[in-house]
Structures are given as C-alpha cells and as structure tokens.
Amino acid sequence: MTALLVYQELLLLRSQRWLPPVLLYAAFLAVGVQAGGPVLDALGWAAAGLLPATAWLVRVCATQEPAAARHVTAAAAGPEGGGGRRVEGEQAEVGVRGEFVQVDGAVD
C-alpha cells in the first residue's frame, strides 16, 4: 500500500495540477491576513479558503490517473487480503498473483 501512495504522490507532483488550488489558498491568505488586523478575521479567511482549495485538491488527486492506468492500479491493489479484482469498465482482469492480463477477451 505504501508503494501505491508513493505512486499517487509522484503522479500528483509531476502533473503540477496541485498548483491552482495552492495559489487559490495563497490568494485567500493574502486578502484575509493583514498586519494589525484581528486574528479571528484572519483565521476566518484562512478557513474559508481552505475548504474550496482542499475540495479542489481532492478532486485532482482522485481523477489524475488516465482511465487505463487507473484500472491497472485498482486491479494490482486488489481487495484487502490479496487477490485480483475484476474491473468492469474495460473488462481488464488480473490474476491472483498477476500472472495474466485479459483485455477484451484476449489473454496476454
């Protein structure tokens, strides 16, 4: 599972799709945090910017992989406890130990 998380992290960092949500949050902080202003106002702006930026970043993380790579990753991860998993979308199937891959009826 650690390798899967490292793969997802590297995929996110290389794609640079994390940059717009971070810039949005930085803009919220630049507008909300002012020298000499009340601390609660600054915290309110920070919290208000954190929600949409985090939601956007979660969406980026969930949809960053191409469809084919997503199916292979899901099949390789399998259910907890090991084993393969059938992916319905493109009819890809990976055996218990990954011995074969079947795509659209063809065995490779």
C-alpha positions in Angstrom: 0.0 0.0 0.0 2.9 2.3 0.6 4.1 1.9 -3.0 0.6 2.9 -4.2 0.6 6.0 -2.1 4.1 7.0 -3.3 3.0 6.4 -6.9 -0.1 8.7 -6.4 2.0 11.3 -4.7 4.6 11.4 -7.5 1.9 11.4 -10.1 0.4 14.5 -8.5 3.7 16.3 -8.1 4.7 15.7 -11.7 1.4 16.8 -13.1 1.5 20.2 -11.4 -2.3 20.1 -11.1 -1.8 20.9 -7.4 -0.6 24.4 -8.3 -4.0 26.2 -8.9 -5.6 25.0 -5.5 -2.5 26.1 -3.7 -2.5 29.5 -5.4 -6.2 29.9 -4.6 -5.4 29.3 -0.9 -2.5 31.7 -1.1 -4.8 34.4 -2.6 -7.3 33.8 0.3 -4.5 34.3 2.8 -3.1 37.4 1.0 -6.6 39.0 1.1 -7.5 37.9 4.6 -4.4 38.2 6.7 -3.4 41.8 7.2 -0.9 43.3 9.6 -2.7 44.9 12.6 -6.0 43.2 11.8 -7.9 41.0 14.2 -6.6 37.4 14.4 -10.1 35.9 14.2 -10.7 37.7 10.9 -7.5 36.2 9.5 -8.4 32.8 10.8 -11.9 33.1 9.2 -10.4 33.9 5.8 -7.9 31.1 6.1 -10.7 28.6 6.9 -12.9 30.0 4.2 -10.1 29.5 1.6 -9.1 26.1 2.9 -12.5 24.4 2.1 -12.6 25.1 -1.6 -8.9 24.6 -2.1 -9.0 21.2 -0.3 -12.0 20.1 -2.2 -10.3 21.0 -5.5 -7.1 19.2 -4.5 -9.1 16.1 -3.5 -10.8 16.1 -6.9 -7.4 16.5 -8.6 -6.0 13.6 -6.7 -9.0 11.4 -7.4 -9.0 12.0 -11.2 -5.3 12.4 -12.0 -4.7 9.0 -13.5 -5.7 8.1 -17.0 -8.5 5.5 -17.2 -6.4 2.6 -18.3 -3.8 3.2 -15.7 -6.5 3.6 -13.0 -7.9 0.2 -13.9 -4.5 -1.5 -13.8 -3.7 0.1 -10.4 -7.1 -0.9 -9.0 -6.5 -4.5 -10.2 -3.0 -4.6 -8.9 -4.0 -3.3 -5.4 -6.8 -5.8 -5.2 -9.1 -6.2 -2.2 -7.6 -6.2 1.3 -6.1 -9.6 2.0 -4.7 -10.1 -1.6 -6.1 -11.5 -4.8 -7.2 -10.0 -8.0 -10.1 -7.8 -8.8 -12.3 -7.6 -12.0 -12.7 -4.1 -13.4 -16.0 -3.8 -15.3 -15.3 -0.8 -17.4 -12.7 -2.1 -19.9 -13.0 -5.8 -18.9 -9.5 -6.0 -17.6 -8.7 -8.8 -15.2 -5.6 -9.6 -13.3 -5.0 -13.0 -11.7 -4.3 -13.6 -8.0 -0.6 -13.1 -8.4 -0.8 -11.1 -11.6 0.2 -14.0 -13.9 -2.1 -12.9 -16.7 -3.9 -9.8 -18.0 -7.1 -10.2 -20.0 -8.4 -7.3 -22.0 -11.5 -7.6 -24.2 -11.2 -11.4 -24.3 -7.6 -11.6 -25.4 -5.1 -13.2 -23.0 -1.6 -11.8 -23.0 
